[in-house]
Amino acid sequence: MIVITSSSVPGKNIKKSFGVVRGNTVRARHLGKDIVAGLKTMVGGEIQEYTKLMAESREQSIDRMIEEAKALGANAIVDTRFSTSYIMSNVAEILVYGTAVYVV
């Protein structure tokens, strides 16, 4: 599956558009990781626990979007975008969406 942020796939022609597809996940932070992260904020640097959590969330959202596109018969997704929103304290949603298309 081709997943691209532009509205076309270089070297390919869009033959059919299936419309918007999306994938999302809602994740909460883990108390144990919050303690480690809190300590790291005192000394500075990357908080790897949160970096890993966000990376896993993005990948899961992309996988869900791809599955939706495949179910429609698409072989590519164009105009892919990400959105993040906070549901409540310590809980965030990662949403990825794009247009499912068939390219040749």
CORHUSUL-V832442 format. One record per backbone hydrogen bond with DSSP energy under -1.0 kcal/mol. CO is the residue of the C=O (numbers start at 0). NH is the residue of the N-H. E is the energy in kcal/mol with one decimal. If there is no record, write none. Layout:
{{CO | NH | E} {CO | NH | E}}
This chain:
{{1 | 76 | -2.8} {3 | 79 | -2.0} {5 | 78 | -2.7} {8 | 11 | -2.4} {12 | 103 | -2.0} {15 | 101 | -2.7} {18 | 99 | -2.9} {20 | 97 | -2.0} {22 | 95 | -2.7} {24 | 93 | -2.7} {26 | 91 | -2.6} {29 | 33 | -2.4} {30 | 34 | -1.8} {31 | 35 | -1.6} {32 | 36 | -2.8} {33 | 37 | -2.6} {34 | 38 | -1.9} {35 | 39 | -2.0} {36 | 40 | -1.7} {39 | 43 | -2.2} {45 | 47 | -1.1} {46 | 50 | -2.0} {47 | 51 | -2.6} {48 | 52 | -1.8} {49 | 53 | -2.6} {50 | 54 | -2.3} {51 | 55 | -2.6} {52 | 56 | -2.0} {53 | 57 | -2.4} {54 | 58 | -2.3} {55 | 59 | -2.4} {56 | 60 | -2.2} {57 | 61 | -2.6} {58 | 62 | -2.6} {59 | 63 | -2.1} {60 | 64 | -2.1} {61 | 65 | -2.7} {62 | 66 | -2.1} {63 | 67 | -1.8} {64 | 68 | -2.2} {65 | 69 | -2.8} {66 | 70 | -2.0} {68 | 73 | -2.2} {69 | 72 | -1.1} {74 | 1 | -1.7} {75 | 100 | -2.8} {76 | 3 | -2.6} {77 | 98 | -2.9} {80 | 96 | -2.4} {82 | 94 | -3.1} {84 | 92 | -3.4} {87 | 90 | -2.3} {89 | 28 | -2.1} {90 | 86 | -1.8} {90 | 87 | -1.1} {91 | 26 | -3.0} {92 | 84 | -2.0} {93 | 24 | -1.8} {94 | 82 | -2.7} {95 | 22 | -2.3} {96 | 80 | -2.8} {97 | 20 | -2.7} {98 | 77 | -2.6} {99 | 17 | -3.4} {100 | 74 | -1.9} {100 | 75 | -1.6} {101 | 14 | -3.1} {101 | 15 | -1.3}}
